[in-house]
Amino acid sequence: MTGKSKSQKIIRFHFFLFTFLLFNFVLKATLGFGINNTLAIVLKCLLYLTGIVLFFISLRPFKKFAVYFSFYILTPIILALFYFVHGIFFGLLSSLLLTPIMPVQPNYNDGNIKVYSKFNGFLGPCCKYYATQNRLYVFEEFKGTIYTDGGVNFENAKVTLRNDSALIYSDKVYRVKLN
């Protein structure tokens, strides 16, 4: 197998992953249904690894695709700069670059129902969550957004979903309408 055909296979695999993850993002945004976050994180890591490999492959001889693949190598560099410099500029830049790949960890997970904190930006309001329910082991279905007045301690919480509401048993009992 020649080096050219190996790089072509990596390029096809990379763009297949990119298309699949983009399709998953559109499905989640429009229908509220997509692959679960754990599988999405693994696929995003594979996308980044193939992007980094393809960046180094496309440097000699320099190809126009190297500009596209440089995104995959610049993101960790900017993250490292942010980590060591702690400036607002690198904070904003890294949040823009890392938003598509940032792993989202659930605040609550009982195996079937997951509750995630909703990212509202740097100056966004507090205490918005969204609930999902597992479907067929690899998919998650968006059930609704949960708005609370204060933060919820999900460490010892129990969440149940009803038709159009969520019941959260924590320090206090929250009954919130899902939107």
Backbone bond lengths (Angstrom), bond angles and torsions (degrees), N, CA, C in turn:
res aa  C-N    CA-C-N  psi(-1)  N-CA   C-N-CA  omega(-1)  CA-C   N-CA-C  phi
1 M - - - 1.448 - - 1.527 108.45 -
2 T 1.286 117.21 130.12 1.458 120.96 -177.92 1.518 110.52 -83.77
3 G 1.339 114.62 162.59 1.465 120.15 179.45 1.515 112.29 -64.08
4 K 1.339 116.01 -31.21 1.467 120.75 -179.62 1.528 110.73 -64.93
5 S 1.344 116.52 -44.47 1.459 119.02 -178.23 1.530 111.43 -71.53
6 K 1.328 118.04 -31.58 1.470 120.00 175.91 1.519 110.31 -65.31
7 S 1.328 116.63 -44.64 1.463 118.81 179.74 1.520 111.06 -67.06
8 Q 1.335 117.87 -33.77 1.467 120.54 176.56 1.528 110.89 -64.55
9 K 1.331 116.62 -38.83 1.467 120.07 177.83 1.527 110.61 -66.74
10 I 1.319 116.90 -40.60 1.467 120.13 178.45 1.526 109.83 -65.10
11 I 1.331 117.10 -40.65 1.472 120.90 178.33 1.523 110.37 -62.57
12 R 1.333 117.10 -45.43 1.481 120.23 178.46 1.531 110.81 -61.07
13 F 1.338 115.78 -45.29 1.463 119.97 179.94 1.534 110.35 -62.38
14 H 1.335 117.13 -42.89 1.457 121.61 -180.00 1.533 110.85 -60.39
15 F 1.317 116.96 -48.45 1.462 119.27 -177.92 1.522 112.41 -73.96
16 F 1.339 117.75 -26.07 1.460 119.77 171.43 1.530 109.72 -64.80
17 L 1.345 116.70 -46.52 1.470 120.21 177.18 1.521 111.20 -60.48
18 F 1.332 116.23 -44.76 1.457 120.74 -179.99 1.528 110.97 -59.22
19 T 1.335 116.38 -46.52 1.465 121.04 179.83 1.520 110.98 -64.93
20 F 1.332 117.15 -42.45 1.454 121.04 179.79 1.528 111.22 -63.21
21 L 1.336 117.26 -44.97 1.464 120.40 179.90 1.522 111.61 -68.34
22 L 1.316 117.34 -35.74 1.460 120.60 175.65 1.527 110.84 -65.59
23 F 1.323 116.84 -42.77 1.457 122.09 176.46 1.526 110.49 -61.95
24 N 1.328 117.22 -42.18 1.461 121.40 177.34 1.528 110.91 -62.21
25 F 1.334 116.69 -41.87 1.469 120.90 178.53 1.525 110.84 -61.54
26 V 1.325 116.91 -44.50 1.470 120.88 -179.97 1.521 110.38 -65.33
27 L 1.327 117.60 -41.90 1.467 120.31 177.69 1.519 111.64 -61.89
28 K 1.339 116.57 -44.26 1.471 119.35 179.19 1.516 111.59 -64.27
29 A 1.330 116.89 -39.19 1.465 120.26 -178.32 1.522 111.91 -71.09
30 T 1.319 117.61 -35.60 1.463 119.53 -176.09 1.523 112.99 -93.71
31 L 1.331 117.94 -48.94 1.456 121.40 -175.21 1.520 114.38 -99.81
32 G 1.348 116.91 -15.63 1.459 119.65 -178.10 1.510 112.87 75.29
33 F 1.315 117.19 24.17 1.455 121.88 -177.45 1.515 108.67 -136.34
34 G 1.331 117.94 130.46 1.460 121.21 179.41 1.510 110.49 -169.65
35 I 1.331 115.95 -173.79 1.457 119.49 179.99 1.529 109.01 -71.68
36 N 1.333 116.16 155.63 1.464 118.80 -177.80 1.528 110.43 -70.15
37 N 1.310 115.94 160.20 1.459 121.97 -172.19 1.522 113.13 -65.71
38 T 1.322 118.88 -31.82 1.460 120.75 179.64 1.525 110.43 -64.49
39 L 1.306 116.74 -46.12 1.456 120.58 177.59 1.526 110.99 -66.37
40 A 1.325 117.06 -37.33 1.467 120.61 178.09 1.520 111.22 -63.64
41 I 1.330 118.10 -38.50 1.466 121.46 178.48 1.528 110.16 -64.47
42 V 1.332 117.01 -43.28 1.463 120.28 178.80 1.531 110.39 -61.88
43 L 1.324 117.07 -43.62 1.466 120.44 179.66 1.529 111.69 -67.12
44 K 1.333 117.28 -36.30 1.469 120.00 177.01 1.526 111.11 -66.71
45 C 1.327 116.92 -38.02 1.477 120.06 176.62 1.527 110.44 -63.76
46 L 1.335 117.16 -42.11 1.462 120.52 176.45 1.525 111.08 -63.09
47 L 1.322 116.81 -39.26 1.459 121.00 178.05 1.519 110.34 -61.38
48 Y 1.320 116.58 -45.13 1.459 120.49 179.71 1.525 111.85 -67.08
49 L 1.322 117.59 -40.92 1.467 120.04 178.88 1.522 111.12 -62.91
50 T 1.336 116.93 -44.55 1.461 118.67 178.10 1.522 111.18 -66.59
51 G 1.335 117.53 -34.75 1.460 120.39 177.36 1.519 112.00 -64.87
52 I 1.323 117.72 -39.36 1.466 121.53 178.69 1.523 110.30 -68.30
53 V 1.329 116.89 -43.30 1.470 120.29 177.92 1.528 110.04 -61.73
54 L 1.322 116.81 -44.57 1.466 120.34 -179.00 1.522 112.04 -68.38
55 F 1.327 118.13 -27.55 1.461 119.86 174.94 1.519 109.97 -62.44
56 F 1.325 116.59 -47.33 1.457 119.64 -179.17 1.529 112.07 -69.33
57 I 1.332 117.38 -32.85 1.465 120.29 177.45 1.527 111.06 -68.15
58 S 1.347 116.88 -37.40 1.466 120.00 -174.54 1.531 112.96 -85.23
59 L 1.316 118.72 1.73 1.461 120.24 177.94 1.529 112.38 -75.19
60 R 1.333 116.85 -36.80 1.469 120.08 -178.70 1.499 109.97 -123.99
61 P 1.250 122.12 117.26 1.462 126.23 -15.73 1.528 109.23 -69.15
62 F 1.325 116.36 150.18 1.464 121.50 -174.91 1.520 110.14 -61.22
63 K 1.318 115.46 129.58 1.461 121.90 177.83 1.514 108.27 -121.50
64 K 1.317 116.26 157.71 1.464 120.93 -179.12 1.531 111.69 -63.84
65 F 1.337 116.16 -26.53 1.461 119.01 178.19 1.525 112.13 -64.17
66 A 1.318 117.88 -20.48 1.460 121.29 179.74 1.517 111.41 -60.05
67 V 1.327 117.13 -30.87 1.470 120.93 177.81 1.523 109.44 -65.19
68 Y 1.338 117.27 -44.25 1.462 121.21 177.21 1.529 110.83 -63.60
69 F 1.324 117.11 -46.35 1.459 120.87 -177.04 1.525 112.29 -71.73
70 S 1.331 118.10 -16.15 1.465 120.33 177.64 1.526 111.56 -65.68
71 F 1.329 117.21 -24.56 1.469 120.83 175.28 1.521 110.36 -56.89
72 Y 1.326 116.51 -40.31 1.457 121.25 -176.17 1.529 112.19 -72.45
73 I 1.303 117.56 -23.34 1.462 120.52 177.72 1.527 110.69 -93.08
74 L 1.341 117.71 -30.12 1.471 120.93 -178.95 1.530 112.64 -74.60
75 T 1.307 117.67 -31.48 1.459 120.57 -177.90 1.526 112.40 -58.65
76 P 1.340 120.71 -50.14 1.469 118.93 177.75 1.528 112.83 -65.60
77 I 1.335 117.41 -31.73 1.464 120.12 178.71 1.524 110.22 -65.83
78 I 1.330 116.65 -44.59 1.473 120.39 178.71 1.523 110.40 -65.42
79 L 1.335 116.85 -37.92 1.461 119.98 176.91 1.522 110.66 -62.02
80 A 1.330 117.76 -42.32 1.469 121.19 178.78 1.526 110.45 -65.10
81 L 1.333 117.26 -40.77 1.465 120.02 176.83 1.525 110.85 -61.32
82 F 1.321 116.86 -43.19 1.460 120.48 178.30 1.517 110.74 -61.76
83 Y 1.324 116.11 -41.51 1.458 120.19 -178.05 1.524 111.58 -63.44
84 F 1.326 117.65 -38.78 1.458 120.69 -176.55 1.523 113.65 -90.27
85 V 1.318 119.08 -30.10 1.461 121.43 -174.89 1.529 112.17 -93.06
86 H 1.313 118.24 -35.52 1.466 123.96 179.18 1.528 113.51 60.81
87 G 1.288 117.73 36.47 1.458 120.16 177.70 1.514 111.20 -93.73
88 I 1.318 116.21 157.82 1.464 120.82 180.00 1.526 110.34 -67.93
89 F 1.346 116.90 -34.52 1.459 119.80 179.67 1.523 110.79 -62.17
90 F 1.338 117.00 -48.41 1.464 120.02 -179.89 1.533 110.57 -69.78
91 G 1.321 117.43 -28.22 1.462 120.14 175.84 1.516 111.47 -65.62
92 L 1.319 116.95 -45.48 1.459 120.47 178.16 1.525 111.04 -67.05
93 L 1.315 116.20 -42.96 1.458 120.47 -178.79 1.522 111.55 -64.85
94 S 1.320 116.40 -43.87 1.469 118.46 -179.69 1.527 111.32 -69.52
95 S 1.336 118.09 -33.91 1.463 118.26 178.24 1.521 111.08 -68.16
96 L 1.325 117.75 -34.28 1.462 120.33 176.06 1.521 111.57 -67.67
97 L 1.321 116.47 -42.05 1.460 120.15 -177.42 1.524 112.55 -76.32
98 L 1.330 116.99 -32.70 1.458 120.02 -174.82 1.520 114.29 -90.65
99 T 1.310 118.45 -11.31 1.457 120.89 -178.55 1.526 112.77 -55.30
100 P 1.338 120.06 -43.54 1.467 118.07 -179.13 1.521 114.15 -66.10
101 I 1.319 118.54 -26.05 1.463 119.16 -174.46 1.517 113.73 -112.35
102 M 1.313 117.67 -4.27 1.457 120.69 -176.28 1.526 110.42 -60.87
103 P 1.335 117.07 123.81 1.460 118.37 178.50 1.523 110.56 -69.34
104 V 1.300 115.16 136.93 1.457 121.22 -179.66 1.524 107.37 -104.96
105 Q 1.318 115.95 115.71 1.458 121.07 -179.84 1.529 108.75 -95.77
106 P 1.329 117.24 135.32 1.466 118.48 179.77 1.529 111.46 -72.07
107 N 1.320 115.90 142.80 1.465 121.37 173.30 1.527 110.02 -75.01
108 Y 1.324 115.21 -30.86 1.460 121.70 -178.95 1.523 107.62 -137.41
109 N 1.335 116.41 134.19 1.453 121.01 178.36 1.515 108.40 -149.04
110 D 1.321 116.94 115.12 1.458 119.98 176.92 1.527 111.98 -109.77
111 G 1.323 116.04 12.37 1.456 120.18 -178.90 1.512 112.57 99.07
112 N 1.314 117.58 -28.57 1.460 121.20 179.21 1.530 110.92 -118.83
113 I 1.329 116.70 -45.90 1.468 122.10 -178.82 1.522 108.17 -105.58
114 K 1.322 116.01 133.25 1.465 121.40 175.97 1.514 108.14 -125.18
115 V 1.330 115.28 140.45 1.464 121.62 176.58 1.523 107.30 -122.11
116 Y 1.328 115.75 124.62 1.464 122.84 -178.05 1.518 109.51 -113.81
117 S 1.330 116.50 148.08 1.463 120.48 170.25 1.508 107.72 -73.12
118 K 1.313 115.64 138.10 1.456 120.29 179.18 1.517 108.33 -90.92
119 F 1.334 116.83 126.58 1.461 120.90 179.49 1.515 108.30 -77.40
120 N 1.339 115.97 122.17 1.456 121.41 -177.66 1.520 112.51 -115.62
121 G 1.303 117.05 15.64 1.455 119.98 -178.79 1.513 110.80 89.58
122 F 1.330 114.80 -179.02 1.460 120.23 -176.42 1.522 112.41 -68.58
123 L 1.307 117.76 -39.57 1.457 121.26 -176.62 1.524 112.45 -110.31
124 G 1.322 116.62 22.05 1.459 121.30 -178.88 1.512 112.02 -74.52
125 P 1.316 115.93 163.47 1.465 119.95 -179.75 1.525 111.78 -70.63
126 C 1.311 114.42 159.84 1.461 121.67 -177.56 1.520 111.44 -83.63
127 C 1.294 112.34 159.11 1.451 123.72 159.87 1.524 115.06 68.09
128 K 1.319 116.47 45.69 1.456 121.19 170.24 1.517 107.00 -110.10
129 Y 1.298 115.27 133.49 1.456 121.82 179.83 1.525 107.93 -131.62
130 Y 1.317 116.21 161.08 1.453 118.85 170.41 1.517 108.77 -132.30
131 A 1.316 113.89 144.96 1.458 121.11 -175.53 1.523 109.81 -109.38
132 T 1.337 115.13 139.96 1.458 121.50 174.88 1.516 108.77 -129.70
133 Q 1.315 114.49 160.09 1.451 120.37 177.46 1.527 108.25 -129.60
134 N 1.328 116.57 137.31 1.461 121.13 -178.58 1.521 110.56 -69.08
135 R 1.331 114.70 142.47 1.456 122.69 175.17 1.524 108.01 -135.34
136 L 1.311 118.15 123.42 1.466 124.32 175.14 1.525 113.27 55.11
137 Y 1.298 118.90 36.76 1.472 126.90 174.95 1.527 115.20 66.53
138 V 1.312 120.53 -34.43 1.460 121.61 -176.26 1.516 113.44 -109.21
139 F 1.292 118.61 -8.78 1.458 121.38 -177.45 1.524 110.75 -113.69
140 E 1.318 115.09 153.96 1.462 122.38 173.28 1.516 108.26 -126.94
141 E 1.312 114.65 140.18 1.456 120.53 177.20 1.523 108.80 -111.11
142 F 1.324 115.84 127.71 1.461 121.74 178.25 1.523 108.20 -70.15
143 K 1.322 116.64 125.81 1.461 121.36 -178.91 1.516 112.81 -100.85
144 G 1.323 117.92 -31.74 1.448 119.32 178.92 1.514 112.56 159.28
145 T 1.315 114.54 170.80 1.457 122.39 179.36 1.513 108.97 -99.05
146 I 1.319 116.42 137.90 1.458 123.08 -179.05 1.525 108.13 -111.23
147 Y 1.311 116.34 122.87 1.467 122.45 176.39 1.519 108.18 -110.79
148 T 1.330 117.32 126.82 1.463 121.51 175.40 1.520 109.21 -126.68
149 D 1.336 116.12 157.71 1.466 120.29 179.58 1.518 111.71 -72.15
150 G 1.310 116.71 -39.23 1.460 121.46 179.19 1.505 109.28 -126.07
151 G 1.310 116.47 172.95 1.455 120.12 178.56 1.516 111.40 -67.30
152 V 1.306 116.49 151.95 1.458 122.49 179.48 1.522 107.97 -108.37
153 N 1.334 116.89 133.11 1.455 122.26 175.27 1.532 107.75 -85.12
154 F 1.320 116.27 99.80 1.463 121.06 -176.57 1.518 113.07 -84.89
155 E 1.345 116.99 0.84 1.453 119.91 -176.58 1.527 112.15 -60.63
156 N 1.297 117.51 -45.43 1.467 121.88 179.68 1.520 110.85 -117.94
157 A 1.310 116.69 33.56 1.465 120.88 -174.58 1.525 110.87 -93.66
158 K 1.297 114.17 162.60 1.461 123.09 173.14 1.520 106.26 -131.61
159 V 1.322 116.37 127.88 1.458 121.34 -177.74 1.515 108.85 -118.23
160 T 1.322 115.89 131.93 1.461 121.33 172.22 1.518 108.36 -127.13
161 L 1.303 115.26 142.35 1.462 121.02 178.93 1.514 109.10 -105.63
162 R 1.317 115.55 131.40 1.456 122.23 173.88 1.517 107.33 -110.09
163 N 1.295 118.22 -171.75 1.465 122.12 -175.09 1.528 113.06 -48.15
164 D 1.318 116.07 -60.89 1.466 119.32 -176.96 1.520 112.07 -127.68
165 S 1.329 116.83 19.59 1.459 119.20 -179.03 1.532 110.49 -145.57
166 A 1.313 113.93 163.69 1.461 121.40 176.71 1.523 107.99 -121.22
167 L 1.304 115.48 137.83 1.460 121.34 174.43 1.518 107.44 -108.84
168 I 1.333 115.61 122.40 1.463 121.20 -179.32 1.514 107.67 -117.13
169 Y 1.326 116.00 114.16 1.452 121.98 178.12 1.522 107.22 -98.53
170 S 1.318 116.16 106.91 1.469 121.92 -178.85 1.519 106.70 -135.45
171 D 1.338 116.86 -138.16 1.462 120.38 174.40 1.522 109.47 -57.84
172 K 1.311 116.76 -39.60 1.457 123.26 171.74 1.519 107.07 -124.78
173 V 1.295 115.79 170.36 1.457 120.62 178.45 1.525 107.79 -97.70
174 Y 1.307 115.71 125.87 1.468 121.60 178.93 1.524 107.88 -111.26
175 R 1.301 115.32 129.67 1.462 119.98 170.17 1.521 104.73 -119.83
176 V 1.318 115.21 111.67 1.450 119.66 -176.15 1.513 110.33 -123.43
177 K 1.298 114.81 145.24 1.455 121.72 178.68 1.520 108.24 -81.47
178 L 1.320 116.02 132.64 1.468 121.07 177.36 1.514 109.07 -84.72
179 N 1.313 115.82 136.39 1.469 120.42 177.75 1.494 109.49 -105.13
